[in-house]
Structure formats: C-alpha cells, structure tokens
C-alpha cells in the first residue's frame, strides 16, 4: 500500500466518522549487550543452516557459484565474535 492509498483510506474513514485504529511496532526494550548477544547467536545459527545446505547440495552442484558462496559463509571464523562479552556499563562489568 502506498502512502497515497493509506492517506485516502484515512480520509475516507474520517469522513465516515469511523474510528481510526493505528498500530505501532512494539518497541525493542533489549539492552545493547542483549542485542549484541542475540545478533551473534543469530549469525552462528545462520552459519549452521548454511553448512547444512552446503552438505545437502547434490554432487553436480558442488563446483557451482552457489556452493562457493555457501563455503565462504561456512568458512567464516566466528570464534572472535563468540569470545566478545559486551560491557554491561555503569560499573556493572
């Protein structure tokens, strides 16, 4: 839906005196440290999924561009990311 369509629907609802409901995305209330940990864990999980995908490729696709890209993702060393513990801040380290 484009902005013009959304605006037209809003104006039509206001003209018909119907209640207009607005929805907002819930606010992310995680701290920086938790967002870092969640992102890091997401990368590790995605890398594992890509490894499974690479292993499931048929033999005739093992030399394809897809396989090369999957290998590049699987070969990334995420150990440095896993070793980092972000500071909690304000003397709570």
C-alpha positions, 0 to 999 in steps of 0.5 A: 500500500502506498502512502497515497492509498493509506492517506485516502483510506484515512480520509475516507474513514474520517469522513465516515466518522469511523474510528481510526485504529493505528498500530505501532511496532512494539518497541525493542526494550533489549539492552545493547549487550542483549542485542549484541548477544542475540545478533551473534547467536543469530549469525552462528545459527545462520552459519549452521543452516548454511553448512547444512545446505552446503552438505545437502547440495547434490554432487553436480552442484558442488563446483557451482557459484552457489556452493562457493558462496555457501563455503565462504559463509561456512568458512567464516571464523566466528570464534572472535565474535563468540569470545566478545562479552559486551560491557554491561556499563555503569560499573556493572562489568 
